[in-house]
Amino acid sequence: MGRKSLREEILEAGLRVMLRKGYSGSSVRDVVAEADVSQGSFTNHFRSKEVFSRDVLDRYFEHVRDLVSLALDDESLTPRQRLQRYLDIITARLKADSFERGCLIGDFSLEAAPVSEMLRVRLSEIFLEWRGRFADCIREAQLIGEIDTAFAPEELADFMLASWEGAILRMKVERSAAPLERFKKIAFATIFRQFA
């Protein structure tokens, strides 16, 4: 009988470590200590820290996809309300972590994209998929006259994601919801305001 694969445990441990320490601050040694496995177990499953980090990033994005679906697939809300709902869900999650953890996608964009072409390309793919979901919701809101059509849905979705990630970075510095709430208040009073 073969030995049980420890791949899932190592990925889960890596996600916890990288959410705390980021890409640069996390070592393979940190990950195996968190997973309580040998370094050999890590190298049996992953060729390098870079490949491992891509798999951790993919695991994190699966979770993000679920949260996006939770908000944007809720047909009981208008499209504009769905956008607000997503931001409120994320705010609540970040608050539950005492505003110490941010978004792994944003963290990797700062730390890993400049040093790893593989991770930069994967992050670009993630942002395109993420943007697409929000652009579809914004387009729907524009079609029913809920959001102004002065900007293309993709432009508004890009703006939203970039600005939201910036607000999350400030939140980590301030350890407060204030930057998140400020973004929501200004965004929904201006570019996402209820269109008359």
N, CA, C and O of each residue as an XYZ file, in Angstrom:
784
protein
N       0.846     -1.194      0.000
C       0.000      0.000      0.000
C       0.882      1.245      0.000
O       1.790      1.370      0.821
N       0.608      2.168     -0.929
C       1.419      3.370     -1.049
C       1.195      4.336      0.102
O       0.201      4.269      0.825
N       2.173      5.248      0.244
C       2.039      6.258      1.297
C       1.035      7.324      0.882
O       0.868      7.620     -0.301
N       0.373      7.891      1.879
C      -0.623      8.937      1.638
C       0.078     10.196      1.130
O       1.122     10.588      1.651
N      -0.497     10.816      0.127
C       0.048     12.064     -0.402
C      -0.192     13.190      0.601
O      -1.268     13.310      1.188
N       0.831     13.999      0.777
C       0.722     15.133      1.702
C       0.543     16.451      0.947
O       0.629     17.528      1.537
N       0.296     16.358     -0.352
C       0.211     17.560     -1.187
C      -0.819     18.559     -0.667
O      -0.532     19.752     -0.566
N      -2.020     18.076     -0.336
C      -3.084     18.977      0.120
C      -2.720     19.664      1.430
O      -2.956     20.861      1.594
N      -2.147     18.909      2.359
C      -1.748     19.492      3.644
C      -0.672     20.559      3.449
O      -0.685     21.599      4.106
N       0.253     20.283      2.539
C       1.331     21.245      2.285
C       0.767     22.508      1.630
O       1.165     23.617      1.988
N      -0.152     22.353      0.679
C      -0.768     23.531      0.051
C      -1.550     24.360      1.063
O      -1.451     25.587      1.064
N      -2.320     23.709      1.916
C      -3.087     24.438      2.939
C      -2.147     25.179      3.887
O      -2.396     26.329      4.249
N      -1.077     24.515      4.283
C      -0.092     25.155      5.160
C       0.558     26.333      4.436
O       0.764     27.392      5.028
N       0.878     26.147      3.166
C       1.485     27.224      2.394
C       0.578     28.428      2.266
O       1.038     29.568      2.326
N      -0.704     28.181      2.091
C      -1.659     29.288      2.007
C      -1.678     30.072      3.319
O      -1.667     31.303      3.311
N      -1.707     29.363      4.434
C      -1.705     30.052      5.741
C      -0.422     30.872      5.925
O      -0.472     32.026      6.351
N       0.716     30.273      5.604
C       1.999     30.951      5.779
C       2.097     32.166      4.863
O       2.516     33.240      5.294
N       1.708     31.995      3.594
C       1.860     33.098      2.641
C       0.871     34.226      2.899
O       1.163     35.380      2.586
N      -0.280     33.922      3.457
C      -1.189     34.992      3.851
C      -0.596     35.811      5.003
O      -0.821     37.018      5.094
N       0.152     35.154      5.869
C       0.791     35.860      6.989
C       2.058     36.585      6.572
O       2.275     37.733      6.961
N       2.906     35.916      5.774
C       4.254     36.413      5.515
C       4.500     36.893      4.091
O       5.546     37.479      3.812
N       3.558     36.657      3.189
C       3.763     37.047      1.800
C       4.658     36.076      1.064
O       5.086     35.059      1.609
N       4.933     36.408     -0.184
C       5.764     35.545     -1.033
C       7.223     35.580     -0.594
O       7.837     34.535     -0.376
N       7.771     36.773     -0.466
C       9.188     36.912     -0.139
C       9.504     36.452      1.281
O      10.577     35.905      1.538
N       8.584     36.671      2.185
C       8.825     36.337      3.586
C       8.599     34.879      3.938
O       8.882     34.465      5.062
N       8.093     34.092      2.995
C       7.790     32.677      3.244
C       8.881     31.803      2.657
O       9.262     31.962      1.497
N       9.376     30.889      3.455
C      10.370     29.936      2.963
C       9.759     28.541      2.931
O       8.733     28.284      3.560
N      10.397     27.656      2.197
C       9.970     26.259      2.189
C      10.026     25.711      3.606
O       9.156     24.941      4.015
N      11.035     26.103      4.344
C      11.166     25.664      5.744
C       9.954     26.092      6.581
O       9.462     25.324      7.407
N       9.476     27.329      6.360
C       8.277     27.800      7.073
C       7.069     26.930      6.738
O       6.277     26.576      7.612
N       6.945     26.594      5.467
C       5.785     25.827      5.002
C       5.800     24.415      5.581
O       4.778     23.932      6.068
N       6.963     23.748      5.528
C       7.002     22.374      6.033
C       6.831     22.348      7.550
O       6.267     21.399      8.093
N       7.314     23.382      8.233
C       7.100     23.457      9.682
C       5.614     23.617      9.989
O       5.094     22.978     10.904
N       4.924     24.479      9.215
C       3.482     24.688      9.412
C       2.697     23.416      9.114
O       1.724     23.104      9.800
N       3.125     22.684      8.087
C       2.430     21.448      7.695
C       2.843     20.254      8.550
O       2.205     19.202      8.518
N       3.930     20.432      9.323
C       4.495     19.354     10.147
C       4.853     18.140      9.281
O       4.486     17.002      9.576
N       5.592     18.435      8.190
C       6.087     17.388      7.292
C       7.572     17.631      7.041
O       8.105     18.686      7.383
N       8.221     16.661      6.451
C       9.643     16.801      6.138
C       9.833     17.626      4.866
O       8.927     17.750      4.042
N      11.025     18.182      4.732
C      11.345     18.936      3.517
C      11.281     18.015      2.296
O      10.935     18.461      1.202
N      11.605     16.757      2.474
C      11.521     15.794      1.380
C      10.098     15.640      0.871
O       9.883     15.432     -0.323
N       9.118     15.741      1.778
C       7.716     15.667      1.350
C       7.372     16.820      0.421
O       6.634     16.652     -0.550
N       7.915     17.991      0.729
C       7.687     19.155     -0.128
C       8.271     18.903     -1.510
O       7.589     19.086     -2.518
N       9.532     18.484     -1.560
C      10.195     18.312     -2.858
C       9.631     17.125     -3.640
O       9.805     17.059     -4.857
N       8.975     16.207     -2.982
C       8.300     15.116     -3.701
C       7.111     15.630     -4.509
O       6.745     15.042     -5.527
N       6.512     16.724     -4.054
C       5.296     17.235     -4.687
C       5.505     18.488     -5.531
O       4.729     18.753     -6.450
N       6.548     19.261     -5.225
C       6.733     20.551     -5.895
C       8.181     20.719     -6.335
O       9.104     20.483     -5.557
N       8.375     21.128     -7.584
C       9.723     21.293     -8.152
C      10.472     22.458     -7.526
O      11.696     22.430     -7.402
N       9.717     23.494     -7.129
C      10.353     24.711     -6.627
C       9.356     25.515     -5.809
O       8.156     25.239     -5.819
N       9.862     26.499     -5.113
C       8.980     27.415     -4.383
C       8.077     28.167     -5.361
O       6.918     28.443     -5.052
N       8.604     28.494     -6.530
C       7.832     29.230     -7.527
C       6.621     28.416     -8.001
O       5.510     28.941     -8.069
N       6.833     27.158     -8.323
C       5.732     26.283     -8.762
C       4.737     26.102     -7.620
O       3.525     26.167     -7.826
N       5.253     25.877     -6.425
C       4.403     25.734     -5.245
C       3.551     26.986     -5.049
O       2.354     26.893     -4.778
N       4.172     28.151     -5.187
C       3.462     29.416     -4.980
C       2.349     29.603     -5.998
O       1.289     30.137     -5.671
N       2.585     29.165     -7.239
C       1.524     29.225     -8.249
C       0.337     28.358     -7.833
O      -0.815     28.760     -7.997
N       0.614     27.177     -7.297
C      -0.466     26.291     -6.854
C      -1.211     26.878     -5.655
O      -2.431     26.749     -5.554
N      -0.477     27.521     -4.750
C      -1.109     28.191     -3.606
C      -1.993     29.337     -4.110
O      -3.118     29.512     -3.641
N      -1.482     30.107     -5.058
C      -2.239     31.212     -5.638
C      -3.522     30.701     -6.290
O      -4.583     31.305     -6.131
N      -3.429     29.596     -7.018
C      -4.613     29.010     -7.645
C      -5.627     28.562     -6.595
O      -6.832     28.745     -6.774
N      -5.144     27.980     -5.506
C      -6.035     27.549     -4.430
C      -6.744     28.767     -3.833
O      -7.947     28.724     -3.578
N      -6.003     29.839     -3.613
C      -6.596     31.054     -3.064
C      -7.642     31.614     -4.029
O      -8.718     32.034     -3.604
N      -7.326     31.621     -5.335
C      -8.260     32.174     -6.309
C      -9.535     31.342     -6.401
O     -10.599     31.889     -6.691
N      -9.454     30.046     -6.164
C     -10.673     29.221     -6.106
C     -11.611     29.760     -5.032
O     -12.821     29.852     -5.237
N     -11.039     30.115     -3.887
C     -11.829     30.683     -2.791
C     -12.431     32.032     -3.207
O     -13.596     32.312     -2.925
N     -11.636     32.854     -3.871
C     -12.121     34.155     -4.336
C     -13.272     33.965     -5.327
O     -14.273     34.678     -5.264
N     -13.126     33.008     -6.237
C     -14.206     32.722     -7.197
C     -15.509     32.397     -6.467
O     -16.581     32.853     -6.863
N     -15.407     31.611     -5.405
C     -16.600     31.251     -4.633
C     -17.255     32.497     -4.035
O     -18.480     32.620     -4.045
N     -16.442     33.421     -3.515
C     -16.986     34.645     -2.923
C     -17.599     35.547     -3.993
O     -18.632     36.175     -3.764
N     -16.960     35.607     -5.156
C     -17.518     36.381     -6.272
C     -18.880     35.808     -6.654
O     -19.844     36.552     -6.837
N     -18.954     34.484     -6.775
C     -20.226     33.846     -7.134
C     -21.291     34.075     -6.078
O     -22.453     34.310     -6.406
N     -20.903     34.008     -4.810
C     -21.843     34.229     -3.712
C     -22.534     35.583     -3.860
O     -23.736     35.703     -3.621
N     -21.775     36.590     -4.250
C     -22.347     37.932     -4.389
C     -22.970     38.165     -5.759
O     -24.115     38.610     -5.852
N     -22.229     37.871     -6.822
C     -22.670     38.267     -8.161
C     -23.736     37.357     -8.752
O     -24.419     37.748     -9.698
N     -23.891     36.171     -8.220
C     -24.925     35.259     -8.726
C     -26.244     35.384     -7.967
O     -27.193     34.652     -8.248
N     -26.306     36.297     -7.017
C     -27.506     36.473     -6.202
C     -28.539     37.312     -6.970
O     -28.506     38.542     -6.938
N     -29.438     36.630     -7.649
C     -30.433     37.292     -8.495
C     -31.477     38.071     -7.702
O     -32.265     38.811     -8.291
N     -31.500     37.921     -6.378
C     -32.455     38.687     -5.576
C     -32.003     40.143     -5.422
O     -32.769     40.985     -4.954
N     -30.762     40.435     -5.813
C     -30.213     41.784     -5.722
C     -30.064     42.379     -7.115
O     -29.914     41.649     -8.095
N     -30.104     43.702     -7.200
C     -29.811     44.363     -8.470
C     -28.307     44.234     -8.726
O     -27.551     43.949     -7.797
N     -27.864     44.440     -9.967
C     -26.429     44.324    -10.244
C     -25.570     45.248     -9.368
O     -24.524     44.842     -8.863
N     -26.018     46.463     -9.203
C     -25.263     47.417     -8.362
C     -25.188     46.914     -6.926
O     -24.136     47.007     -6.294
N     -26.279     46.388     -6.411
C     -26.287     45.834     -5.058
C     -25.366     44.619     -4.942
O     -24.776     44.380     -3.888
N     -25.246     43.852     -6.032
C     -24.347     42.690     -6.026
C     -22.894     43.119     -5.884
O     -22.115     42.484     -5.173
N     -22.534     44.208     -6.570
C     -21.175     44.734     -6.429
C     -20.919     45.151     -4.986
O     -19.875     44.836     -4.414
N     -21.882     45.865     -4.404
C     -21.749     46.278     -3.006
C     -21.650     45.062     -2.096
O     -20.862     45.051     -1.151
N     -22.438     44.053     -2.377
C     -22.458     42.833     -1.566
C     -21.087     42.158     -1.561
O     -20.616     41.707     -0.516
N     -20.453     42.091     -2.725
C     -19.117     41.491     -2.785
C     -18.144     42.240     -1.874
O     -17.431     41.621     -1.084
N     -18.115     43.553     -1.980
C     -17.194     44.344     -1.166
C     -17.506     44.193      0.322
O     -16.594     44.169      1.148
N     -18.780     44.091      0.664
C     -19.164     43.890      2.065
C     -18.724     42.512      2.571
O     -18.285     42.382      3.714
N     -18.841     41.496      1.729
C     -18.390     40.146      2.117
C     -16.891     40.163      2.401
O     -16.439     39.623      3.410
N     -16.121     40.787      1.507
C     -14.666     40.833      1.685
C     -14.313     41.646      2.928
O     -13.428     41.257      3.690
N     -14.991     42.758      3.135
C     -14.730     43.575      4.329
C     -14.950     42.753      5.595
O     -14.139     42.810      6.519
N     -16.033     41.997      5.644
C     -16.320     41.166      6.820
C     -15.232     40.107      7.027
O     -14.843     39.836      8.163
N     -14.744     39.513      5.945
C     -13.681     38.498      6.052
C     -12.389     39.120      6.575
O     -11.714     38.546      7.428
N     -12.057     40.289      6.059
C     -10.838     40.958      6.500
C     -10.948     41.400      7.960
O      -9.972     41.342      8.707
N     -12.123     41.834      8.352
C     -12.351     42.207      9.751
C     -12.190     40.995     10.665
O     -11.631     41.109     11.756
N     -12.674     39.844     10.228
C     -12.554     38.619     11.029
C     -11.096     38.248     11.266
O     -10.778     37.578     12.248
N     -10.206     38.681     10.368
C      -8.768     38.450     10.520
C      -8.066     39.647     11.165
O      -6.847     39.788     11.069
N      -8.843     40.498     11.815
C      -8.317     41.690     12.510
C      -7.532     42.609     11.577
O      -6.624     43.318     12.012
N      -7.886     42.594     10.300
C      -7.262     43.446      9.285
C      -5.756     43.206      9.163
O      -5.025     44.077      8.691
N      -5.292     42.034      9.585
C      -3.869     41.702      9.492
C      -3.523     41.045      8.163
O      -2.407     41.203      7.669
N      -4.455     40.317      7.583
C      -4.224     39.658      6.300
C      -4.900     40.462      5.215
O      -5.920     41.112      5.444
N      -4.332     40.410      4.056
C      -4.948     41.115      2.943
C      -5.414     40.147      1.887
O      -6.019     39.119      2.192
N      -5.134     40.473      0.661
C      -5.500     39.647     -0.487
C      -4.213     39.065     -1.061
O      -3.299     39.810     -1.416
N      -4.138     37.762     -1.151
C      -2.932     37.108     -1.656
C      -2.649     37.519     -3.103
O      -1.489     37.588     -3.509
N      -3.684     37.788     -3.872
C      -3.490     38.214     -5.256
C      -2.783     39.569     -5.288
O      -1.845     39.762     -6.062
N      -3.224     40.493     -4.461
C      -2.573     41.797     -4.370
C      -1.162     41.690     -3.818
O      -0.241     42.332     -4.325
N      -0.990     40.875     -2.772
C       0.339     40.700     -2.176
C       1.322     40.125     -3.192
O       2.449     40.606     -3.316
N       0.889     39.088     -3.920
C       1.761     38.481     -4.932
C       2.040     39.458     -6.080
O       3.124     39.437     -6.663
N       1.072     40.305     -6.400
C       1.288     41.283     -7.467
C       2.442     42.219     -7.102
O       3.236     42.599     -7.962
N       2.527     42.583     -5.833
C       3.607     43.455     -5.375
C       4.934     42.727     -5.278
O       5.963     43.242     -5.715
N       4.916     41.533     -4.707
C       6.153     40.847     -4.368
C       6.667     39.874     -5.422
O       7.862     39.844     -5.718
N       5.768     39.085     -5.984
C       6.198     37.980     -6.843
C       6.284     38.364     -8.318
O       7.170     37.887     -9.027
N       5.386     39.212     -8.786
C       5.363     39.560    -10.210
C       6.704     40.121    -10.700
O       7.111     39.809    -11.820
N       7.404     40.937     -9.900
C       8.688     41.465    -10.393
C       9.804     40.408    -10.476
O      10.780     40.607    -11.198
N       9.674     39.301     -9.755
C      10.778     38.328     -9.699
C      10.453     36.995    -10.366
O      11.345     36.168    -10.552
N       9.198     36.776    -10.725
C       8.810     35.503    -11.334
C       7.901     35.745    -12.529
O       6.775     36.218    -12.377
N       8.392     35.420    -13.712
C       7.578     35.577    -14.914
C       6.385     34.623    -14.872
O       5.290     34.978    -15.310
N       6.592     33.419    -14.349
C       5.498     32.455    -14.242
C       4.365     33.015    -13.395
O       3.198     32.918    -13.777
N       4.694     33.599    -12.253
C       3.661     34.140    -11.369
C       3.057     35.419    -11.949
O       1.862     35.665    -11.788
N       3.866     36.229    -12.617
C       3.331     37.440    -13.250
C       2.272     37.074    -14.293
O       1.204     37.685    -14.343
N       2.574     36.082    -15.117
C       1.624     35.652    -16.149
C       0.359     35.094    -15.499
O      -0.752     35.400    -15.934
N       0.525     34.278    -14.460
C      -0.652     33.704    -13.793
C      -1.500     34.801    -13.157
O      -2.727     34.752    -13.233
N      -0.863     35.785    -12.535
C      -1.601     36.904    -11.942
C      -2.366     37.680    -13.012
O      -3.503     38.093    -12.786
N      -1.753     37.874    -14.159
C      -2.430     38.563    -15.259
C      -3.678     37.800    -15.687
O      -4.724     38.402    -15.930
N      -3.571     36.478    -15.778
C      -4.729     35.652    -16.137
C      -5.827     35.756    -15.079
O      -7.011     35.839    -15.405
N      -5.424     35.751    -13.825
C      -6.387     35.853    -12.722
C      -7.126     37.191    -12.794
O      -8.350     37.234    -12.676
N      -6.379     38.282    -12.988
C      -7.027     39.592    -13.055
C      -8.000     39.674    -14.225
O      -9.068     40.273    -14.096
N      -7.645     39.078    -15.372
C      -8.557     39.096    -16.517
C      -9.853     38.349    -16.212
O     -10.939     38.826    -16.541
N      -9.741     37.182    -15.586
C     -10.946     36.428    -15.231
C     -11.782     37.184    -14.209
O     -13.002     37.285    -14.339
N     -11.118     37.707    -13.202
C     -11.781     38.457    -12.134
C     -12.496     39.668    -12.730
O     -13.667     39.917    -12.445
N     -11.773     40.411    -13.558
C     -12.355     41.587    -14.201
C     -13.581     41.210    -15.023
O     -14.577     41.934    -15.024
N     -13.514     40.091    -15.716
C     -14.630     39.662    -16.550
C     -15.911     39.483    -15.764
O     -16.982     39.886    -16.218
N     -15.812     38.881    -14.589
C     -17.015     38.684    -13.768
C     -17.620     40.022    -13.352
O     -18.835     40.206    -13.410
N     -16.762     40.959    -12.931
C     -17.280     42.259    -12.513
C     -17.777     43.073    -13.704
O     -18.779     43.779    -13.597
N     -17.091     42.979    -14.824
C     -17.529     43.700    -16.025
C     -18.913     43.226    -16.464
O     -19.742     44.041    -16.868
N     -19.170     41.937    -16.390
C     -20.497     41.416    -16.756
C     -21.587     42.005    -15.859
O     -22.667     42.365    -16.327
N     -21.286     42.096    -14.569
C     -22.260     42.650    -13.619
C     -22.475     44.145    -13.887
O     -23.604     44.635    -13.857
N     -21.384     44.853    -14.146
C     -21.481     46.288    -14.436
C     -22.252     46.511    -15.736
O     -23.078     47.420    -15.820
N     -21.986     45.689    -16.741
C     -22.700     45.796    -18.019
C     -24.209     45.632    -17.801
O     -25.019     46.372    -18.359
N     -24.556     44.654    -16.986
C     -25.971     44.423    -16.678
C     -26.571     45.652    -15.992
O     -27.693     46.058    -16.295
N     -25.812     46.237    -15.069
C     -26.293     47.436    -14.378
C     -26.457     48.599    -15.345
O     -27.401     49.379    -15.227
N     -25.539     48.718    -16.303
C     -25.652     49.794    -17.295
C     -26.858     49.584    -18.209
O     -27.536     50.543    -18.579
N     -27.120     48.346    -18.566
C     -28.248     48.056    -19.460
C     -29.599     48.406    -18.845
O     -30.538     48.763    -19.557
N     -29.692     48.302    -17.524
C     -30.963     48.640    -16.874
C     -30.962     50.069    -16.333
O     -31.895     50.477    -15.641
N     -29.904     50.834    -16.653
C     -29.841     52.229    -16.249
C     -29.463     52.444    -14.801
O     -29.739     53.499    -14.230
N     -28.832     51.447    -14.206
C     -28.470     51.554    -12.790
C     -27.101     52.203    -12.595
O     -26.857     52.820    -11.558
N     -26.214     52.074    -13.567
C     -24.877     52.680    -13.528
C     -24.669     53.414    -14.853
O     -25.055     52.921    -15.912
N     -24.058     54.588    -14.782
C     -23.785     55.420    -15.955
C     -22.951     54.649    -16.993
O     -22.140     53.793    -16.639
N     -23.161     54.962    -18.254
C     -22.458     54.283    -19.347
C     -21.276     55.095    -19.885
O     -20.780     54.813    -20.976
N     -20.824     56.092    -19.134
C     -19.719     56.938    -19.603
C     -18.431     56.137    -19.812
O     -17.599     56.512    -20.638
N     -18.262     55.040    -19.072
C     -17.072     54.208    -19.207
C     -17.491     52.781    -19.536
O     -18.556     52.319    -19.126
N     -16.642     52.100    -20.278
C     -16.899     50.704    -20.625
C     -16.882     49.843    -19.361
O     -16.149     50.142    -18.418
N     -17.675     48.792    -19.339
C     -17.715     47.914    -18.163
C     -16.335     47.384    -17.766
O     -16.028     47.290    -16.578
N     -15.503     47.038    -18.749
C     -14.158     46.517    -18.439
C     -13.293     47.571    -17.760
O     -12.522     47.263    -16.852
N     -13.428     48.832    -18.215
C     -12.662     49.917    -17.584
C     -13.096     50.112    -16.138
O     -12.260     50.266    -15.248
N     -14.401     50.104    -15.907
C     -14.909     50.268    -14.545
C     -14.501     49.092    -13.660
O     -14.160     49.278    -12.492
N     -14.536     47.892    -14.213
C     -14.136     46.713    -13.432
C     -12.654     46.788    -13.088
O     -12.266     46.478    -11.961
N     -11.813     47.197    -14.051
C     -10.380     47.360    -13.781
C     -10.148     48.396    -12.689
O      -9.367     48.182    -11.762
N     -10.847     49.528    -12.818
C     -10.717     50.586    -11.813
C     -11.115     50.070    -10.440
O     -10.429     50.319     -9.449
N     -12.228     49.349    -10.390
C     -12.710     48.830     -9.114
C     -11.686     47.896     -8.476
O     -11.365     48.042     -7.296
N     -11.172     46.942     -9.242
C     -10.213     45.978     -8.689
C      -8.926     46.655     -8.242
O      -8.419     46.373     -7.156
N      -8.395     47.548     -9.074
C      -7.136     48.218     -8.723
C      -7.313     49.091     -7.476
O      -6.465     49.086     -6.583
N      -8.393     49.820     -7.422
C      -8.635     50.706     -6.281
C      -8.920     49.903     -5.016
O      -8.457     50.261     -3.933
N      -9.675     48.827     -5.151
C      -9.991     47.976     -4.001
C      -8.722     47.336     -3.447
O      -8.536     47.277     -2.231
N      -7.852     46.860     -4.328
C      -6.588     46.279     -3.861
C      -5.751     47.329     -3.136
O      -5.101     47.026     -2.136
N      -5.766     48.552     -3.635
C      -5.059     49.637     -2.946
C      -5.645     49.912     -1.571
O      -4.913     50.147     -0.610
N      -6.969     49.882     -1.483
C      -7.629     50.089     -0.184
C      -7.258     48.973      0.791
O      -7.091     49.219      1.986
N      -7.131     47.753      0.285
C      -6.735     46.631      1.155
C      -5.310     46.819      1.660
O      -5.022     46.512      2.816
N      -4.417     47.318      0.811
C      -3.048     47.585      1.273
C      -3.050     48.623      2.396
O      -2.369     48.450      3.407
N      -3.811     49.695      2.218
C      -3.908     50.716      3.272
C      -4.527     50.137      4.541
O      -4.109     50.480      5.647
N      -5.518     49.266      4.389
C      -6.156     48.621      5.532
C      -5.138     47.857      6.359
O      -5.175     47.898      7.589
N      -4.213     47.149      5.676
C      -3.199     46.377      6.393
C      -2.283     47.294      7.191
O      -1.842     46.932      8.282
N      -1.995     48.467      6.662
C      -1.141     49.426      7.358
C      -1.875     50.025      8.557
O      -1.317     50.142      9.648
N      -3.132     50.399      8.336
C      -3.908     51.063      9.394
C      -4.553     50.088     10.367
O      -4.958     50.472     11.464
N      -4.648     48.796      9.955
C      -5.346     47.775     10.743
C      -6.744     48.261     11.118
O      -7.172     48.219     12.272
N      -7.424     48.721     10.078
C      -8.742     49.326     10.255
C      -9.539     49.164      8.975
O      -8.977     49.055      7.885
N     -10.866     49.149      9.120
C     -11.752     49.084      7.955
C     -11.887     50.427      7.253
O     -12.496     50.500      6.185
N     -11.336     51.485      7.824
C     -11.552     52.833      7.281
C     -11.213     52.955      5.796
O     -12.017     53.523      5.058
N     -10.063     52.453      5.308
C      -9.787     52.583      3.868
C     -10.797     51.834      2.994
O     -11.126     52.288      1.898
N     -11.282     50.706      3.471
C     -12.272     49.931      2.711
C     -13.597     50.678      2.649
O     -14.220     50.780      1.592
N     -14.014     51.193      3.790
C     -15.282     51.930      3.846
C     -15.200     53.221      3.038
O     -16.173     53.621      2.398
N     -14.041     53.869      3.067
C     -13.842     55.089      2.281
C     -13.974     54.780      0.793
O     -14.642     55.511      0.062
N     -13.339     53.699      0.343
C     -13.449     53.314     -1.065
C     -14.903     53.080     -1.442
O     -15.379     53.602     -2.450
N     -15.609     52.297     -0.638
C     -17.012     51.986     -0.959
C     -17.855     53.255     -1.010
O     -18.660     53.441     -1.923
N     -17.665     54.123     -0.025
C     -18.471     55.349      0.040
C     -18.235     56.213     -1.192
O     -19.192     56.691     -1.800
N     -16.982     56.419     -1.569
C     -16.671     57.287     -2.704
C     -17.059     56.622     -4.025
O     -17.643     57.268     -4.895
N     -16.739     55.342     -4.178
C     -17.038     54.654     -5.440
C     -18.536     54.621     -5.721
O     -18.957     54.830     -6.858
N     -19.341     54.362     -4.696
C     -20.776     54.245     -4.926
C     -21.491     55.599     -4.910
O     -22.679     55.689     -5.219
N     -20.752     56.645     -4.545
C     -21.323     57.989     -4.656
C     -20.890     58.657     -5.967
O     -21.415     59.710     -6.326
N     -19.938     58.052     -6.679
C     -19.435     58.663     -7.924
C     -19.619     57.700     -9.110
O     -20.665     57.723     -9.759
N     -18.637     56.872     -9.395
C     -18.694     56.061    -10.611
C     -19.763     54.995    -10.607
O     -20.282     54.623    -11.660
N     -20.097     54.498     -9.425
C     -21.165     53.489     -9.336
C     -22.433     54.056     -8.715
O     -23.270     53.311     -8.205
N     -22.573     55.388     -8.760
C     -23.742     55.988     -8.136
C     -25.021     55.536     -8.865
O     -25.007     55.182    -10.044
N     -26.094     55.567     -8.125
C     -27.399     55.230     -8.720
C     -27.684     56.221     -9.825
O     -27.796     57.422     -9.577
N     -27.800     55.730    -11.031
C     -27.975     56.601    -12.189
C     -29.435     57.011    -12.304
O     -30.331     56.167    -12.310
N     -29.665     58.318    -12.397
C     -31.045     58.819    -12.448
C     -31.603     58.734    -13.844
O     -32.752     59.111    -14.074
